[in-house]
Amino acid sequence: MTPGPARLKSQSLPPGEPSLFDDGRRLDLKVIFTDLRNTAAALNAARGMARGLGARITLMVAQVVPYPLPLADPPVAAEFTVRLLKSIAVEDTAVEIYLCRDRCETLRRALAPDSLIILGAQKPWWLWSWERSLVRLLRREGLRVLTV
């Protein structure tokens, strides 16, 4: 049996931000990392939406670790991944890195049912890509997915 994904880093926003939910939670726009260029486009779209909605942004990265390696020992160090993501993210963006074997399944499990997901994908993204599989899986789960 394969162990579940490992959540490495989480950086939160400062308190005192506006809330959109009755229970005190803020709307959290989830941007899923695909590649640097497309994720930067998705983050730009999320920033525009977050400003008008008083929402926060979380950048989610599912880093696949090949089976010959232990799950806690990725081929690319998590610190390097975080530094790379900081180059495209703004200060108030939370970053979550999940070490996993199956990217789509890990992201599906990590997302809350009320999540609004923004995914940057190269056009035509629907042609034989893991992004296509992920979008189909998440939409089947009833999640709202916006592709940019």
N, C-alpha and C positions, 0 to 999 in steps of 0.2 A: 504494500500500500504506500502510495506516494504522500509525503507530508504536504499540508496545505501551503498556500503562498505566505511569504514572510513580508510583513509591512515594515519598511525600514525607517523612513523619515516622514515626519509630519510637522509642518510649521504653520501656526495659526495666525490669524489676523488679530490686531489689538481689539479689546473689548470696547463696547460703546457704539458699535455700528448699528444702523437701523435694521429692524426686523420686519419680515413680510409675513410671517406665520403667527397665528394666534398664540401658539405655545412658546413664543420667544425665539424660535429658531430663525436664522436668516436664510434667504434663498442662496443656495450654493451652486454656482455654475461649474459643472465638471468638464474640464477639457482633457481629452484623452490624447496622450502623446502618440504620434504616428511617425513623424520624422521632423527634423528641425524646421524646414521651410513651411510645411503645412501646419505644424503645431504653432508656429509664430503667427500665421494667418488666423488660426482658430483663437489664439489668445487675444489678438487684436479685436476680433468680433466679440469675444467675451467681455473685454474691457468696455467696449461701447455699450453693451447690454447692461453690465454691472453698474455703470455710472447712473443710468436712468432708473434702475430697479433697486439700488442700494444693496446689491448682492455681493457676495464674495466669490472668488475664483479659486478652484482647486485644480491643479495640474496632476493628473494621474498617469503614472508610468508603470506598465507591466513589463518588467525586464525578464526575458526568458533565460533560464539557466539550463544548458544542455544536460541530458541525463547522466553522462559520465561524471559530472561534477556534483558535489553536494549542493543542495538547494541554498545553503547559506554562503556559498563560495562562488559568486558569479564571475564570468570571465572578464567583465569590466567592473572595476571597483565602484561601489555606490557613491563614494565621495566624488569621483570623476563625473559620474552621471549628474549629480546635484550641481556641480560647478558648471557643467554644460547647460543645464536647464536654466540656471540663474542668468545666463547670457541672453535668453529670450523671454524670461518672465519678469514681471515687475515686482517691486518689493512686497506688496501686499498679497501676492499669490502664494497659496499653500501648495507644497509639493509633497506628493505621496508616491513612494516607490514600492512596488510589490515584486518580490522575487518569486518566480513561478515557473511551471512547466508548460501550462496552457494559458496563453495571453487572454483569449476571449472568455474562457470560463472564469478566470480570476477577476477580470473586470466586471463580469456579470454579477459575481458574488459580492464584490466590493461596493457596488452602486445601490443606493437606497431607492425604494420604489418611487419616491417623489423627485428623483434627480432630473435635472435638465442637462443633457449631455451635448457637448459641442466637439465635433471631430473634424480635423483638417485632413482632407484627402485630395490627392491629385486627380484631376479630371482625365479620363472617365474613371472614377473611383469604383464603380460597380463591376468592373471587369476583373474577375479572378484575383481578388486581393483579400488579405486577412481583414481589412477594414470592412469590406462588403459582408463577410461572415459575421463580424462583430455587430454591424448595424442591424442586420436581419435578426440576430439572436436577441439583441436588446429590445428591438421593436416587438418581437414576439412576446417578450416579458412585460410589455406594456409601458416601457420607458420612452421618454421623449428624446429623440436624437435629431440634432441639427448638423448637417454636413456643410462645411465651407471650403 
